[in-house]
Amino acid sequence: MTIDQQLDRAERCLRLMLKSDRKERNRMRELDEKISILIAAQIRNAERWHEFGQTDPKSKERLSELKETQRKWQEKMRRRWGNDSHDS
């Protein structure tokens, strides 16, 4: 393999690596946006539940049911996607 062929090959490899990196950065940016949307929705939900808990006498029981449902959902997601460092 000549020097020119080696350089061509190295350039192709570098282009492929850069393209892959760009795709990964875009994917991570999209995931960050989705996570931000989920966090905002969770905060709104928590605020609503707090308001609900102050007005409904059965709210403690309902909140307990919600917590159990959420715990089950989190466990299901852990089993489905694996145990990540995002656990709280």
Secondary structure in CASP SS format (residue, H / E / C, confidence):
PFRMAT SS
TARGET T0000
AUTHOR 0000-0000-0000
METHOD secondary structure of the structure
MODEL  1
M C 1.00
T C 1.00
I H 1.00
D H 1.00
Q H 1.00
Q H 1.00
L H 1.00
D H 1.00
R H 1.00
A H 1.00
E H 1.00
R H 1.00
C H 1.00
L H 1.00
R H 1.00
L H 1.00
M H 1.00
L H 1.00
K H 1.00
S H 1.00
D H 1.00
R H 1.00
K H 1.00
E H 1.00
R H 1.00
N H 1.00
R H 1.00
M H 1.00
R H 1.00
E H 1.00
L H 1.00
D H 1.00
E H 1.00
K H 1.00
I H 1.00
S H 1.00
I H 1.00
L H 1.00
I H 1.00
A H 1.00
A H 1.00
Q H 1.00
I H 1.00
R H 1.00
N H 1.00
A H 1.00
E H 1.00
R H 1.00
W H 1.00
H H 1.00
E H 1.00
F H 1.00
G H 1.00
Q H 1.00
T H 1.00
D C 1.00
P C 1.00
K C 1.00
S H 1.00
K H 1.00
E H 1.00
R H 1.00
L H 1.00
S H 1.00
E H 1.00
L H 1.00
K H 1.00
E H 1.00
T H 1.00
Q H 1.00
R H 1.00
K H 1.00
W H 1.00
Q H 1.00
E H 1.00
K H 1.00
M H 1.00
R H 1.00
R H 1.00
R H 1.00
W H 1.00
G C 1.00
N C 1.00
D C 1.00
S C 1.00
H C 1.00
D C 1.00
S C 1.00
END
